Amino acid sequence: MVGLFFIIGNPLSGVALPPELYPYGLGAFGQYLPLGAEVNLLRRISFFPEADTLMLWVTLLAWLALGALLVLLSGLRKPKQA
């Protein structure tokens, strides 16, 4: 997971270059990762207030729900006995 978010997600987020300049599919993939969705959402809200942001909010909320689910599931694990 760490590799997905930091090693792959940061370059593909679209912060330094627009997603359209990445090879086919990689730019779109980066926009579905949390950092890419967040950067795109902030850009749209700041520069294009009338632009549709629903899909970006859904993407961020899906990652939030996945993170909350993983935290809850980790609480159900029994601790290892020493």
C-alpha positions in Angstrom: 0.0 0.0 0.0 2.8 2.4 0.8 4.3 1.9 -2.6 1.0 2.6 -4.3 0.5 5.9 -2.5 4.0 7.3 -2.3 6.1 5.8 -5.0 3.4 5.6 -7.7 0.8 8.1 -6.4 2.9 11.2 -6.0 4.3 11.3 -9.6 0.9 10.4 -11.1 -1.1 12.9 -9.0 -0.9 15.7 -11.5 0.8 18.2 -9.2 3.9 18.7 -11.3 2.4 17.8 -14.7 -1.1 17.6 -16.0 -2.5 14.0 -16.2 -2.9 14.4 -19.9 0.9 14.4 -20.4 1.4 10.9 -18.8 1.3 7.8 -20.9 -2.2 6.4 -21.8 -4.0 5.3 -18.7 -1.5 6.4 -16.1 -2.8 9.9 -15.8 -6.3 8.7 -15.3 -5.2 6.1 -12.8 -3.4 8.8 -10.8 -6.6 10.8 -10.5 -8.3 7.9 -8.6 -5.6 7.8 -5.9 -6.2 10.1 -2.9 -3.5 12.7 -3.7 -4.5 13.0 -7.4 -8.2 13.4 -6.5 -7.4 16.0 -3.8 -5.2 18.1 -6.1 -7.7 18.0 -8.9 -10.5 18.9 -6.5 -8.6 21.8 -5.1 -7.7 23.0 -8.6 -11.4 22.8 -9.7 -12.7 24.6 -6.6 -10.1 27.3 -6.8 -10.1 28.1 -10.5 -13.4 26.7 -11.8 -16.0 27.0 -9.0 -18.9 26.0 -11.3 -17.2 22.8 -12.4 -18.6 19.4 -11.4 -16.7 17.9 -8.5 -19.0 15.1 -7.5 -16.7 12.3 -8.8 -13.7 13.7 -7.0 -15.7 13.9 -3.7 -16.9 10.3 -4.3 -13.3 9.2 -4.8 -12.0 10.8 -1.7 -15.0 9.5 0.4 -14.4 6.0 -0.9 -10.7 6.1 0.2 -11.9 7.5 3.6 -14.4 4.6 3.9 -11.7 2.1 3.0 -9.3 3.5 5.5 -12.0 3.5 8.3 -12.9 -0.1 7.4 -9.2 -1.2 7.6 -8.9 0.5 11.0 -12.0 -1.2 12.3 -10.9 -4.6 10.9 -7.5 -4.2 12.5 -9.2 -3.7 15.9 -10.9 -7.1 15.5 -7.6 -8.9 15.3 -6.5 -10.8 18.4 -3.1 -9.7 19.7 -0.3 -12.1 19.4 0.8 -13.8 22.6 4.5 -13.4 23.4 
